[in-house]
Amino acid sequence: MRRFAWSIFAIVALPIALAVAETSQQPYAGLEARSIKALSEEQIADLRSGRGMGLALAAELNGYPGPRHVIDLAAPLQLSDEQRVGVQALFEAMQAETVPIGEALIAQEAELERRFAERTITVERLDDLTQDIGAIQASLRAAHLRYHIATLAALTPEQVARYNELRGYVSGAPVEHRHGVH
């Protein structure tokens, strides 16, 4: 009976183990069809629209709300008309700043991609391109983080607490909030 149980286990487990092994050996399978290998279509769309892509998590998860999310939660946050206008202006300014940076990042990643695809990459050009990409990524992240700081200044401590609750952040760590100190 014991042998029979092990045989059944092997018959069931072997295909699963093989599938897991194949997946772990081919983690990039299918990505070679991307137009820019380093960026998914979703990432490209996010960069082109100025979405945050998690770049501001250091702010977001430490009590610095994002302007897009505050606009989306305007009613439950009971934003005043002045706050709505102010946060909307922050969001529009953020998009105006981040969309061109996102386009620059896409262009640099496309250039890196092209150099590899055409086999014209050199170590010197590689260093220059990756330094440029890193600088653009840093600029994009800093821009998103700045607007989280500015958004915090537009809200009351109660609104920030409600925002965190609505977004499902339950760390319990209160965020010190002082207007004009940000």
N, C-alpha and C positions, 0 to 999 in steps of 0.2 A: 504494500500500500504506500509505503514511504517513497519508493522508487517512482511509483505512478504520480504522486504529488509533485516530485521534483521534475518529472518529465513535462507535466502540464505547466509548471512554473517556467521551465526553459522555453517551451513553445510560445508562451505569452510574453515573457520578458525579453527574449532574444530580439525580436523585431523592434521593440521599443528601444532597447539599448543600441541597436544598430542605427536607428533613426536619430537618436541623441548624438551618437558619435559622428554621424555624417553632418549634422547641423553644426556641431562644434568645430568640425574641420573645414566647414564651408560657410563661415559667418558672413561673408560678403557676397555670396552667390546672389546674382540678380542686380547688384548695385552697379555692375559694369555697364548697364544700359542707361544709367542716369546721364543727363546732359552735362552736369558738373558732378563728378564722382563724389566729391566731399560734401555736397549739399543735396538733401532730399527736395522733392518738389514742394513739400510743405514748408521746409525751411526757406526756400526761395520766395514762396508766396508771403511768408511771415516777414522776411526782410524787406520785400517790396511794399508791404502795407504798414511797416513800422511797429509790428507787434513785438512784444517783449521777449518771447522765446525763453523765458526763465532767466534772462540776464539780470533781473533785478531781485532775485530771490533773497539776497542778503538784506535788502530793504523790506520787501514784502513780508517775509516771515519774522521780521523783528519790529513790526508795528508801523511801517511806513507804507501806507496804502498807495496803490497805483491809480493814476487819474482815470484810465479806462474803466477800471472796476468800480471806482467811486461813482462815476457817471451811471454805470449799469445799476448801482444800488442806491441811487439818489433818493427814491421814495422811502425805502426802509431806514435810510440814514437821516431822513428828514432834513435834507439840505435846504438851506435858505435859497432864495432866488440869486442872491449875491454869490453864494458858494457855488451854485450850479454854473453860473456864468464864469466864475473864476476857474473852476476845475475844468470846464469845457475849454477855456482858453489855454490852460496848461496842456491838455490833451492835444489840442491842435498844434501848439508850439512843439510838443514832443514829436508828433508825426512829421512836422515840417523839418525838424532837425534829424530825425532818425531814418526817414525814408532815403534821403540822399546817401547817408552813411551805409545803409543796407545795400543800395545799388552799387556803391563803391566796393563793398565786400564781395558781392556777386561778381563784379568785373574782375577783381583780383584773383578770385578762386577760378574763374573761367580762364584767365591768363595762365595760371599755374597748370591747370588741366590741359590747356592747349600745348604748352611747352612739353609736357610729358607725352601727350598723344603724338606730337610731331617729332619726338625724340630730339628736341633742340635744347633741352634743359642742361644747364651747367651748374656746378656747385656754387659758383659766384652768383648766378642769377637766382638759384634756389634760395640762397641766403637772403638776397634782396626781396624776393617775392614773399617769403614767409615772414620776414620782418615787417613788410608793408601790411600783410594780412593781420598780423598780430596787433599792429598799431590801430588798424581800422576796427578790429574786434574790441579793443580797449576803449576806443572812442565811442563805439555804439553802446557798450555796457555802461560807461560813465554817463552818457546822455540819459539812458533809461533810469539809472539810479538818481540822477539830479531831479528828475520829475517826481519821483517818489518822495524825495525830501521836500520839494515845493508843495506837493499835495498834502503832506502831513501838516504843514503850516496853515493850510486853509480849513482844517477841521478842528472840532473841539475834541477834548479827550474822550468824551462820551461817544462821539461819532466814531472815533478810532476803535474804541472797545467794541462797539456794535459791528463795525466793519469786520474786525477780526472774528467775531462770533459768526457773522453771516458767511464768511469765507471758510469757516470750519477750523480755525486756528485755536487750539485749546491748550496751549502750553502753560497758561496761567501766569506767565511772567508779565507783569504790568510794564507798559512802555511809558517812560517819563516823557511828558509832552509839555513843552514850554513854547508858547508863541514867540516868534522873533529870535529864537536861539538857533534855528536850523541853518 
